Amino acid sequence: MILLLAIAGLAFGTQKMRGRMLAAESGAETSKMAANTAMQERTMSERSLADRKKKSMALLEFYHSWVPHLRDLNGAQSGERKVVEFIKESNVFPLSQKFDEDKKTVKGQLIPKSLKATLVLEDDYAKTLNFLGALEEKVPACRVDHCFVSRGGAGNDIHVELTVQIPMADVSKLPPQ
């Protein structure tokens, strides 16, 4: 009877150990499959990331080429100073110049607000048109909203009414230099 109990105990223990071993093997197989799936997903993600980097490289280069210009125009005074200095450099006669900061600001954006420069110029035809052409070079981020050109008061003069929008970037959103 004791021998039968010992054999039954051994059989029961062996079955328990075999069940644990099969569960461990099944768990190991599941883990291997999960690891292989994770490796495949990682490889696909790396390829996708490399592809996105490749596709966005031109856009990033474009963005980084504009960063210095945006960094220069970080406030109303800097935009106003840049335009006034350029008028003086160009030796164009301003009849009036008015600068207004945009009332609406878009929080969280790279360019939350802009400066509106309203200029009335009257001077020599060639000098004034050269000023208009070089304005984009001097303040490349600006956008001409309104430009009205008419005959000036004397001889070869032209009268120009110009409204320019100058973006003012949030310097904290720009990448470090």
Backbone as CSV, one residue per row, in Angstrom:
resi,resn,N_x,N_y,N_z,CA_x,CA_y,CA_z,C_x,C_y,C_z
1,MET,0.813,-1.180,0.000,0.000,0.000,0.000,0.870,1.264,0.000
2,ILE,1.940,1.199,0.827,2.847,2.340,0.900,3.570,2.483,-0.433
3,LEU,3.918,1.350,-1.009,4.604,1.393,-2.287,3.693,1.998,-3.361
4,LEU,2.425,1.618,-3.364,1.456,2.176,-4.296,1.281,3.676,-4.086
5,LEU,1.224,4.075,-2.840,1.113,5.515,-2.538,2.359,6.264,-3.004
6,ALA,3.530,5.657,-2.809,4.767,6.300,-3.244,4.792,6.407,-4.767
7,ILE,4.364,5.324,-5.466,4.347,5.348,-6.933,3.322,6.382,-7.415
8,ALA,2.154,6.439,-6.772,1.132,7.412,-7.153,1.630,8.832,-6.908
9,GLY,2.343,9.030,-5.776,2.908,10.353,-5.477,3.949,10.753,-6.504
10,LEU,4.797,9.771,-6.882,5.811,10.041,-7.902,5.150,10.362,-9.244
11,ALA,4.116,9.614,-9.601,3.419,9.860,-10.862,2.755,11.243,-10.836
12,PHE,2.122,11.543,-9.705,1.477,12.852,-9.580,2.514,13.985,-9.664
13,GLY,3.648,13.847,-8.962,4.714,14.851,-8.990,5.302,15.002,-10.378
14,THR,5.477,13.839,-11.063,6.017,13.875,-12.411,5.054,14.613,-13.345
15,GLN,3.761,14.351,-13.231,2.765,15.027,-14.059,2.768,16.538,-13.780
16,LYS,2.884,16.890,-12.505,2.929,18.321,-12.139,4.159,18.978,-12.746
17,MET,5.315,18.316,-12.619,6.562,18.866,-13.165,6.481,18.972,-14.688
18,ARG,5.880,17.935,-15.319,5.734,17.950,-16.767,4.815,19.102,-17.196
19,GLY,3.738,19.320,-16.461,2.814,20.424,-16.759,3.516,21.779,-16.634
20,ARG,4.327,21.938,-15.597,5.087,23.183,-15.420,6.085,23.375,-16.551
21,MET,6.740,22.258,-16.931,7.728,22.334,-18.010,7.046,22.735,-19.328
22,LEU,5.901,22.142,-19.624,5.180,22.472,-20.850,4.710,23.933,-20.822
23,ALA,4.249,24.386,-19.645,3.821,25.787,-19.518,5.018,26.725,-19.723
24,ALA,6.186,26.349,-19.167,7.391,27.171,-19.333,7.833,27.197,-20.791
25,GLU,7.767,26.027,-21.460,8.134,25.979,-22.878,7.171,26.828,-23.714
26,SER,5.893,26.732,-23.391,4.892,27.528,-24.108,5.140,29.029,-23.877
27,GLY,5.429,29.386,-22.625,5.749,30.785,-22.311,7.001,31.262,-23.043
28,ALA,8.015,30.370,-23.103,9.256,30.722,-23.805,8.978,30.909,-25.296
29,GLU,8.160,30.027,-25.862,7.821,30.139,-27.283,7.037,31.430,-27.553
30,THR,6.103,31.748,-26.671,5.319,32.987,-26.803,6.238,34.203,-26.695
31,SER,7.185,34.141,-25.756,8.132,35.257,-25.590,9.010,35.422,-26.823
32,LYS,9.460,34.294,-27.403,10.272,34.363,-28.621,9.476,34.995,-29.761
33,MET,8.206,34.598,-29.886,7.368,35.158,-30.947,7.149,36.652,-30.713
34,ALA,6.918,37.020,-29.462,6.729,38.443,-29.145,8.010,39.222,-29.423
35,ALA,9.168,38.633,-29.087,10.447,39.305,-29.351,10.666,39.457,-30.852
36,ASN,10.358,38.428,-31.625,10.513,38.516,-33.079,9.583,39.573,-33.669
37,THR,8.348,39.601,-33.182,7.389,40.611,-33.646,7.895,42.009,-33.298
38,ALA,8.393,42.182,-32.076,8.924,43.489,-31.661,10.121,43.891,-32.516
39,MET,10.981,42.943,-32.839,12.146,43.240,-33.687,11.694,43.662,-35.088
40,GLN,10.682,42.979,-35.630,10.170,43.337,-36.951,9.545,44.730,-36.917
41,GLU,8.774,45.016,-35.876,8.169,46.336,-35.749,9.250,47.407,-35.602
42,ARG,10.296,47.107,-34.825,11.410,48.045,-34.657,12.090,48.313,-35.988
43,THR,12.335,47.262,-36.753,12.972,47.413,-38.065,12.100,48.258,-38.988
44,MET,10.783,47.992,-38.982,9.871,48.776,-39.819,9.853,50.231,-39.360
45,SER,9.863,50.451,-38.059,9.863,51.823,-37.536,11.153,52.549,-37.900
46,GLU,12.287,51.848,-37.818,13.565,52.460,-38.196,13.567,52.826,-39.679
47,ARG,13.034,51.949,-40.509,12.956,52.251,-41.940,12.037,53.443,-42.191
48,SER,10.910,53.445,-41.493,9.961,54.557,-41.640,10.596,55.871,-41.192
49,LEU,11.318,55.829,-40.072,11.997,57.031,-39.578,13.050,57.505,-40.571
50,ALA,13.839,56.577,-41.098,14.860,56.948,-42.083,14.208,57.544,-43.329
51,ASP,13.094,56.957,-43.756,12.374,57.469,-44.925,11.827,58.872,-44.656
52,ARG,11.253,59.074,-43.479,10.720,60.406,-43.133,11.836,61.436,-43.026
53,LYS,12.963,61.043,-42.458,14.100,61.971,-42.379,14.564,62.352,-43.782
54,LYS,14.632,61.348,-44.650,15.070,61.605,-46.023,14.095,62.543,-46.736
55,LYS,12.784,62.294,-46.546,11.774,63.122,-47.202,11.720,64.534,-46.614
56,SER,12.002,64.676,-45.334,11.893,65.994,-44.702,13.213,66.760,-44.687
57,MET,14.269,66.191,-45.211,15.576,66.846,-45.194,15.533,68.197,-45.902
58,ALA,14.915,68.252,-47.053,14.843,69.512,-47.802,14.038,70.551,-47.024
59,LEU,12.951,70.100,-46.406,12.122,71.012,-45.615,12.891,71.525,-44.400
60,LEU,13.640,70.639,-43.739,14.437,71.059,-42.585,15.549,72.026,-42.995
61,GLU,16.176,71.771,-44.135,17.205,72.689,-44.624,16.598,74.057,-44.924
62,PHE,15.412,74.055,-45.527,14.714,75.303,-45.809,14.403,76.042,-44.503
63,TYR,13.887,75.307,-43.528,13.557,75.892,-42.227,14.812,76.481,-41.576
64,HIS,15.889,75.719,-41.562,17.116,76.202,-40.922,17.745,77.372,-41.674
65,SER,17.484,77.478,-42.977,17.999,78.641,-43.706,17.237,79.909,-43.318
66,TRP,15.983,79.769,-42.864,15.181,80.931,-42.472,15.361,81.310,-41.004
67,VAL,15.891,80.406,-40.198,16.022,80.674,-38.759,16.789,81.966,-38.465
68,PRO,17.937,82.257,-39.108,18.631,83.511,-38.802,17.783,84.749,-39.104
69,HIS,17.008,84.710,-40.186,16.155,85.853,-40.531,15.044,86.025,-39.501
70,LEU,14.475,84.911,-39.060,13.418,84.984,-38.045,13.983,85.427,-36.699
71,ARG,15.200,85.008,-36.396,15.834,85.408,-35.141,16.090,86.926,-35.131
72,ASP,16.402,87.504,-36.301,16.628,88.951,-36.405,15.351,89.748,-36.163
73,LEU,14.208,89.172,-36.509,12.930,89.883,-36.402,12.127,89.337,-35.220
74,ASN,12.648,89.503,-34.012,11.990,88.911,-32.856,11.135,89.895,-32.069
75,GLY,11.046,91.125,-32.506,10.222,92.101,-31.813,9.882,93.264,-32.724
76,ALA,8.926,94.079,-32.271,8.482,95.212,-33.088,9.627,96.190,-33.343
77,GLN,10.449,96.434,-32.312,11.544,97.398,-32.487,12.558,96.913,-33.518
78,SER,12.859,95.620,-33.518,13.860,95.122,-34.470,13.344,95.222,-35.907
79,GLY,12.068,94.904,-36.125,11.493,95.031,-37.470,11.434,96.469,-37.921
80,GLU,11.012,97.351,-37.018,10.924,98.776,-37.332,12.317,99.336,-37.624
81,ARG,13.287,98.971,-36.800,14.658,99.447,-36.978,15.217,98.987,-38.327
82,LYS,14.945,97.737,-38.683,15.473,97.199,-39.937,14.918,97.965,-41.146
83,VAL,13.612,98.270,-41.135,12.995,98.985,-42.252,13.504,100.423,-42.312
84,VAL,13.555,101.095,-41.159,14.012,102.495,-41.122,15.469,102.594,-41.576
85,GLU,16.316,101.679,-41.112,17.718,101.682,-41.544,17.825,101.471,-43.052
86,PHE,16.988,100.590,-43.583,17.039,100.324,-45.011,16.583,101.536,-45.818
87,ILE,15.597,102.258,-45.319,15.153,103.487,-46.006,16.300,104.492,-46.035
88,LYS,17.008,104.609,-44.907,18.144,105.541,-44.853,19.265,105.094,-45.782
89,GLU,19.572,103.796,-45.805,20.627,103.274,-46.676,20.299,103.506,-48.148
90,SER,19.035,103.340,-48.488,18.603,103.479,-49.883,18.504,104.931,-50.312
91,ASN,18.528,105.831,-49.347,18.455,107.263,-49.619,17.162,107.618,-50.357
92,VAL,16.069,106.962,-49.967,14.751,107.225,-50.532,14.033,108.169,-49.578
93,PHE,13.293,109.124,-50.144,12.611,110.120,-49.315,11.241,109.598,-48.862
94,PRO,11.070,109.364,-47.546,9.772,108.920,-47.048,8.880,110.117,-46.725
95,LEU,7.669,110.138,-47.275,6.705,111.170,-46.909,6.098,110.845,-45.550
96,SER,5.847,109.565,-45.329,5.357,109.134,-44.020,5.695,107.664,-43.821
97,GLN,5.796,107.281,-42.559,6.020,105.886,-42.213,5.307,105.610,-40.889
98,LYS,4.583,104.517,-40.874,3.799,104.174,-39.706,3.967,102.683,-39.439
99,PHE,4.171,102.330,-38.179,4.362,100.936,-37.803,3.318,100.557,-36.758
100,ASP,2.582,99.492,-37.032,1.565,99.000,-36.105,1.807,97.522,-35.847
101,GLU,1.780,97.162,-34.567,1.895,95.754,-34.223,0.522,95.115,-34.368
102,ASP,0.482,93.934,-34.944,-0.776,93.224,-35.157,-1.464,92.976,-33.816
103,LYS,-2.741,93.283,-33.736,-3.489,93.146,-32.485,-3.745,91.688,-32.114
104,LYS,-3.999,90.852,-33.116,-4.284,89.453,-32.807,-2.988,88.642,-32.774
105,THR,-2.833,87.896,-31.713,-1.680,87.021,-31.577,-2.165,85.577,-31.515
106,VAL,-1.419,84.711,-32.159,-1.741,83.294,-32.173,-0.757,82.608,-31.227
107,LYS,-1.232,82.290,-30.034,-0.343,81.697,-29.022,0.085,80.298,-29.435
108,GLY,1.316,79.971,-29.077,1.841,78.645,-29.356,2.414,78.465,-30.746
109,GLN,2.356,79.497,-31.580,2.875,79.401,-32.945,4.314,79.923,-33.001
110,LEU,5.042,79.518,-34.013,6.404,80.014,-34.212,6.389,81.509,-34.491
111,ILE,5.397,81.952,-35.267,5.251,83.375,-35.584,3.895,83.826,-35.035
112,PRO,3.859,84.255,-33.759,2.581,84.573,-33.124,1.980,85.916,-33.540
113,LYS,2.809,86.844,-34.027,2.281,88.161,-34.390,3.148,88.767,-35.490
114,SER,2.698,89.906,-36.001,3.457,90.559,-37.057,3.412,92.068,-36.877
115,LEU,4.309,92.719,-37.578,4.396,94.180,-37.568,3.963,94.657,-38.948
116,LYS,3.082,95.649,-38.968,2.591,96.188,-40.238,3.241,97.549,-40.444
117,ALA,4.019,97.663,-41.509,4.701,98.912,-41.851,3.977,99.549,-43.025
118,THR,3.494,100.775,-42.824,2.836,101.521,-43.895,3.760,102.664,-44.280
119,LEU,4.267,102.627,-45.493,5.252,103.606,-45.959,4.694,104.361,-47.159
120,VAL,4.927,105.665,-47.183,4.608,106.487,-48.351,5.921,107.126,-48.769
121,LEU,6.371,106.796,-49.970,7.664,107.262,-50.466,7.460,108.062,-51.751
122,GLU,8.313,109.050,-51.940,8.299,109.768,-53.213,9.726,110.181,-53.516
123,ASP,10.229,109.644,-54.614,11.604,109.959,-54.999,11.800,109.553,-56.453
124,ASP,13.058,109.580,-56.887,13.433,109.237,-58.244,12.935,107.833,-58.597
125,TYR,12.482,107.685,-59.832,11.901,106.433,-60.311,12.836,105.241,-60.074
126,ALA,14.056,105.312,-60.556,14.995,104.188,-60.466,15.353,103.882,-59.011
127,LYS,15.608,104.938,-58.243,16.000,104.744,-56.848,14.874,104.082,-56.047
128,THR,13.647,104.509,-56.280,12.510,103.972,-55.540,12.218,102.527,-55.938
129,LEU,12.279,102.235,-57.221,12.053,100.854,-57.655,13.181,99.932,-57.195
130,ASN,14.407,100.430,-57.166,15.511,99.636,-56.616,15.289,99.370,-55.131
131,PHE,14.737,100.371,-54.427,14.398,100.183,-53.013,13.374,99.052,-52.861
132,LEU,12.335,99.063,-53.683,11.309,98.019,-53.608,11.897,96.641,-53.896
133,GLY,12.762,96.559,-54.880,13.380,95.283,-55.224,14.319,94.778,-54.150
134,ALA,15.052,95.681,-53.532,16.030,95.282,-52.514,15.389,95.060,-51.147
135,LEU,14.150,95.499,-50.967,13.472,95.314,-49.685,13.356,93.827,-49.348
136,GLU,13.058,93.027,-50.340,12.950,91.582,-50.117,14.295,90.977,-49.715
137,GLU,15.358,91.532,-50.242,16.686,91.045,-49.901,17.070,91.452,-48.481
138,LYS,16.726,92.660,-48.095,17.097,93.181,-46.774,16.224,92.588,-45.661
139,VAL,14.935,92.465,-45.923,13.999,91.888,-44.946,13.290,90.726,-45.663
140,PRO,13.957,89.576,-45.793,13.423,88.499,-46.629,12.122,87.877,-46.122
141,ALA,11.828,88.017,-44.849,10.621,87.394,-44.317,9.383,88.270,-44.493
142,CYS,9.560,89.481,-45.009,8.417,90.399,-45.114,7.488,90.001,-46.265
143,ARG,6.253,90.477,-46.171,5.259,90.207,-47.204,4.589,91.524,-47.574
144,VAL,4.572,91.841,-48.862,3.942,93.076,-49.323,2.435,92.847,-49.380
145,ASP,1.698,93.639,-48.597,0.237,93.552,-48.586,-0.380,94.464,-49.638
146,HIS,0.216,95.639,-49.782,-0.366,96.647,-50.660,0.770,97.471,-51.263
147,CYS,0.721,97.680,-52.550,1.728,98.516,-53.205,1.023,99.285,-54.325
148,PHE,0.981,100.594,-54.170,0.342,101.444,-55.160,1.396,102.425,-55.668
149,VAL,1.646,102.391,-56.954,2.661,103.248,-57.577,1.950,104.219,-58.504
150,SER,2.295,105.508,-58.355,1.720,106.522,-59.236,2.790,107.561,-59.562
151,ARG,2.457,108.476,-60.470,3.391,109.528,-60.881,3.648,110.453,-59.695
152,GLY,4.887,110.858,-59.549,5.276,111.743,-58.456,4.995,113.199,-58.774
153,GLY,5.383,114.054,-57.849,5.108,115.479,-57.987,5.993,116.174,-59.001
154,ALA,7.187,115.655,-59.246,8.112,116.354,-60.153,8.761,115.361,-61.108
155,GLY,9.031,115.781,-62.308,9.780,115.084,-63.352,9.790,113.569,-63.314
156,ASN,10.905,113.025,-62.878,11.146,111.591,-62.915,10.796,110.905,-61.591
157,ASP,10.003,111.571,-60.753,9.656,111.021,-59.448,8.433,110.117,-59.542
158,ILE,8.389,109.128,-58.628,7.176,108.312,-58.487,6.749,108.331,-57.026
159,HIS,5.467,108.144,-56.841,4.849,108.135,-55.520,4.472,106.683,-55.220
160,VAL,4.944,106.152,-54.115,4.685,104.751,-53.772,4.026,104.692,-52.398
161,GLU,2.874,104.012,-52.340,2.219,103.713,-51.067,2.389,102.215,-50.862
162,LEU,3.065,101.857,-49.782,3.480,100.474,-49.567,3.084,100.023,-48.168
163,THR,2.456,98.856,-48.091,2.147,98.240,-46.800,2.835,96.882,-46.767
164,VAL,3.662,96.697,-45.758,4.459,95.479,-45.633,4.171,94.831,-44.286
165,GLN,3.995,93.518,-44.284,3.837,92.770,-43.040,5.146,92.086,-42.725
166,ILE,5.628,92.293,-41.503,6.898,91.711,-41.079,6.605,90.741,-39.935
167,PRO,6.917,89.454,-40.103,6.637,88.486,-39.041,7.582,88.685,-37.863
168,MET,7.057,88.476,-36.668,7.877,88.544,-35.458,7.843,87.171,-34.808
169,ALA,8.968,86.478,-34.858,9.053,85.097,-34.385,9.184,85.045,-32.870
170,ASP,8.692,83.949,-32.317,8.874,83.652,-30.900,10.227,82.952,-30.789
171,VAL,11.223,83.663,-30.280,12.602,83.165,-30.256,12.713,81.874,-29.448
172,SER,11.859,81.686,-28.447,11.934,80.475,-27.626,11.577,79.219,-28.434
173,LYS,10.855,79.373,-29.539,10.468,78.236,-30.366,11.503,77.915,-31.447
174,LEU,12.471,78.793,-31.636,13.497,78.567,-32.646,14.562,77.622,-32.092
175,PRO,15.196,76.843,-32.968,16.262,75.953,-32.487,17.468,76.761,-32.020
176,PRO,18.246,76.214,-31.084,19.419,76.955,-30.610,20.439,77.145,-31.710
177,GLN,21.227,78.197,-31.564,22.235,78.501,-32.605,23.395,77.553,-32.523
